[in-house]
Amino acid sequence: MTSPLDEYYEALERLKKDTPIRVPKGTKITNDAVSLEAGRGKGSIKKSRPIFSDLIVAIQLASELQISAVNVNENIVHKLKSELNQCRKDLEATLAREVSLLYELYELKKEINLLTGAKVIPIRKDRTSS
């Protein structure tokens, strides 16, 4: 038979692993969240009760770890977003250069055609003539 305190610790472990049964996934680890996950009423973990002192310390440590994990994830997301923005800028610059080179090639072919009077071979073959 499990004691009520064991149920709280089991609930805390489920919250740490983000596999809760009674509260939504991703719930912030707090005394109330552990109480609800253990199937008890909100506020059942009271600081004034000495039996809960170790549990409260464990909940605070788990909460700090959860917050630091969230901060690490936010930093990773921020870094990836900045890399994505840089890739977009690089892509736009590359496309602008390509368009500029195609325009320059077109203008030079027009000039060759005017100077030589000959027909210039187009950049791409006409697919319908094959």
Secondary structure, 3 states (H helix, E strand, C coil): CCCHHHHHHHHHHHHHCCCCCCCCCCCCCCHHHHHHHCCCCCCCCCCCCHHHHHHHHHHHHHHHHHHHHHHHHHHHHHHHHHHHHHHHHHHHHHHHHHHHHHHHHHHHHHHHHHHHCCCCCCCCCCHHHC
